Amino acid sequence: MSTVLSQTTGIVLSHRDHREADRWYSVFTPDRGKVEFLARGGHKPLAKLTPHLEMVAVVELMLVHGRAYQIVAGVERRRAFARIYDDLQKLTLAQNGLHLVDIGTREQEADPHLFELLVSWLSFLNDQASMTTERAGFLLGAFALKLMALIGYRPELALCLSCRAVIVEAQYRWHALKGGVVCQACVARDQEQWFAARAMGDGTLKLLRLGLEEPFVVHLRPHLLGVDLAGFHEALESLMISHFPTIPASSLRAACAV
Ligand SMILES: [Zn+2]
């Protein structure tokens, strides 16, 4: 039997036990997207590999392509985000980000931008001091928005979904299933089509735009009003329920309340 060796850079997203001694890993790579591989407890002692595979880090993997699946033959840590472990909240944010990428992507769909997003998320958290639960919730929401945009569900936040007119303050509604904002005039013109459109505050729309467009460091700045943040999470969760490939088991808000 011939085997092929390959080397790839990646960030481990998740792992699960397989039989007694083996473990499956899911890793996100810039050139091959999400890749799954097996670490075997029998051949190479799993204990030697796991510290590298189960830390939040960029790793260099040596994979052996077998007939049915890939097996890891070696791991080297390229970049550790060790300070994420200083704070339970940072670790929770990092793990939730990894989980969202894991459930939001399919195997073998290369996406270098998504890999960059993940690296920027982890390095931001690594450098960050602890923050309030509200700020953490806003940041995780912003990560989810950027992720959705990259996997093909970028919400429309600037122009009316229907007539493409520029959205004016207080003159629009939100439609999660259609993926964005619609102007009042269009809602009035065709009430049947826009029946499910909901009211949205300007502060909420501002947070959505900020989360989608600006880098994470900018998300530390705005004052977060409770009503705007609640609207932000409601809009985001309705978007995820409508479009995300797998609905996360817990809400993003709940995830941050550590
Ligand atoms: Zn319109």
Residues whose N, C-alpha, C, O or C-beta is under 5 A from the ligand:
A	BS01	ZN	C160 S162 C163 R164 C183 C186
